[in-house]
Amino acid sequence: MMIILSSSLSAAKQSALSIIIVLFSSAFSAVAQEAVVGYTYVGRGGCLDASNHGYDSYHKSRVATNADCATACEGIGKDGLRGFHRSYLNNCRCLFDGGVVDYPTPDGFDEILSRYYSGTGEIASSDGTGGYYCYKIDVSNLLLVRPMEV
């Protein structure tokens, strides 16, 4: 990322802005570098299917890690779950095939962000925009059966 600072700014202000930009950039990369068991990192931006369509999603704020986002998404259910994208601002979006997301919003989630995207099937790519990072669920994770608590 290249940002040109105005020459009318003092050296001290330019230095302070440079530090803020570095910290901001570090926050972006920290989200992307976090590995998640059962998921594969696809790339920066929103997740897309093979036809470049986005997915319907449930939105949850204040999710500290990518692993926490994955756990929250799996808590909704794996039927139609394709993955998630999470932002450096700790916003988590659980991505489902078009037509799966519906009201009521699951407990602990803030809202449904869309019920009208037509994305279906495995996540194929990411759109490269915004502060989100895309992760697709691994096929082996879809088949994993977790033991029931007694």
N, C-alpha and C positions, 0 to 999 in steps of 0.2 A: 504494500500500500504506500503510495506516495502522496504526501500532502505538502503543498507549498504554503508556507506561512508568510503573511504580509510583512513587507519590509518596514512598515510603520510601527510594528510591535517592537517593544524594547527587547534586548537580548534576554533578560530575565523572564519575560513573558513567553518568548519563543522557546526557551529552555523548559519552562513549566508545561507548556502545551505539548512539547515533544515527549516529556515523561508521561503525560496523560495518554497520549496516543499509543505509546509502547505498552502501558498497562492495559489499555483497552484491547489491543491486539493480542496480548497474552491471555486475556480472559476468553477471547474467541478460540484460540488454539487449545486451551486447556479442556474445553468441552469436547472438542473433536478427538483429542488424544486419549480419552478415557475408554478403555476396552470394556465390553459388556459380554459376559458369558451367554451364549445362545443367540447372539446378534452379530452382524457384520457391518462395519462402517462403510457407507456408500459414498458420502461426500458432503460438501457444504451445500446448504440450502434445503428447500422442501423436497420431499421424496416424490418420485414419479413412477408410474407404471411403464410398460413397454410402449404404450401409445402416447406417452408424455402427459398423462392425466394425473392430477392430484387425487388424494384419498380423502374420504370422510374422516372426521376426527373428533375425539373428545379432548378437551383442554384442561390441564391441571397446572396451577401456579405453585411456586415455591417448592420445586422438586430439586433437591440438592445435587443429585448425581445422575448420570446416565443409567446406572444400575437401578436406582430408585424409580426412574421413569419407566424402565422395562417392567419392573415388578408391579407398578401401578397399572400399566396396560394389561399385563397378564391377569391381574385381579379382576378385570372386566370380563375376561374370557378370551380364548384363543380362536374361536370361530370367526373367521374373516380377518383376524389380526394380521397385518402385514409388516408392522414395525412401528417406529416412532421417530419424530425429530424433536430435538431439545435445543433450547437457546442458551446463550451465555447469561441471560437474565433469569434462568431457572424455570422457564416455561416448558412444559412437556405436552406434546400432542401425540396421542395414540391413534395410529392410522389403521383404518379398516376398509375392506372392500365397499364400494358404493352400495347403498341399500341396507347395510348392517347397522349403522349408527342410527339410533332413534331415541326419543324421549321415553321415560324420564332420564335425565342425566345421572350417571352412576354416582353413588355416595363418594364424597371426597373430590369430585371433579367440579370445575367451575361452570363449564358450558359445553355445548356442542358447537363447533366452529363451522361445520358444514354437513349437510345431508344431501348435497346435490352434486358433489364431484363424482366422476364416473370411473375413477381408478379401480382396477381389479387385478388380482393376481400378484405375483411376486414383484417387489420393488426392483426396478431396473436401473434407475439413475437418480440424480438429484439435480435441481435447477440452478445451483450455484449462487443463489441470491440470499440476501438477508443474513441474519445472525443465527440461523438454525443449522443443525448438523443431522444428517439422515443416517438411520440405522435400519437394516432390514432383519427380520426374524429369520433364523436359520431353519431349514426344513427339519433338522433333527430336533430342534426345540419344539416345533409343532407336534411332533410325535411323542415327546416326553410326557409321561404321566407321573405326576407328583403324588406321593402317598398322602392319604387323607389323615388329618389329625383326629385322634379319638378323645 
